[in-house]
């Protein structure tokens, strides 16, 4: 059983998708701790409703980012966390945290990386004229929205889409993809050495997950 730590800053909708997955019979992961850097993050209530321990570690309480990150690591280890899922965690992490959890931390980004990194992703996608967008799950690295890609899900960009329309469509794909990828990692079907992602013993169903939610 893989014990997850989930980092959030806001609504926690991807957190909820992981919470729901962890209640399923034979799901090979559990959430040991949810950390938010914002005490009013709605995702904290989602975790508390599910009986999951929560901790607020406010980045504003620390003069240095590294001290903030060491505090998070302290709490994660105290709850025996094996693996981290960033789920709308709006802080840029330094090498202090990335190295402490190297190849044991996933991030989800609302575009088909390497396109459209950073913020205002959906506006950028629409303005560029692309016809396909989506989401990317990747291992975390110090570089913003970089790191070995594990899986992606594509969604159409429709002619009359607003940024809000596209964001909602992409978010639905995120909710479907994230728990499936975590399951494959917990089952040992996805692993990583250095920057190379390996896929072992995937069924046809497993392989379809990596192409579409």
TAMO-V281489 format. One record per run of one state. SS is the DSSP state (@ for helix, = for strand, . for the rest). FROM is the first residue (numbers start at 0). LEN is the number of residues. If there is no record, write none. Layout:
ss: (SS | SS)
from: (FROM | FROM)
len: (LEN | LEN)
This chain:
ss: (. | = | . | @ | . | = | . | @ | . | = | . | @ | . | @ | . | = | . | @ | . | = | . | @ | . | = | . | = | . | @ | . | = | . | = | . | @ | .)
from: (0 | 1 | 8 | 12 | 22 | 28 | 36 | 41 | 49 | 53 | 56 | 58 | 61 | 64 | 78 | 82 | 86 | 94 | 100 | 104 | 109 | 120 | 128 | 131 | 139 | 148 | 156 | 162 | 186 | 189 | 193 | 195 | 199 | 203 | 209)
len: (1 | 7 | 4 | 10 | 6 | 8 | 5 | 8 | 4 | 3 | 2 | 3 | 3 | 14 | 4 | 4 | 8 | 6 | 4 | 5 | 11 | 8 | 3 | 8 | 9 | 8 | 6 | 24 | 3 | 4 | 2 | 4 | 4 | 6 | 4)
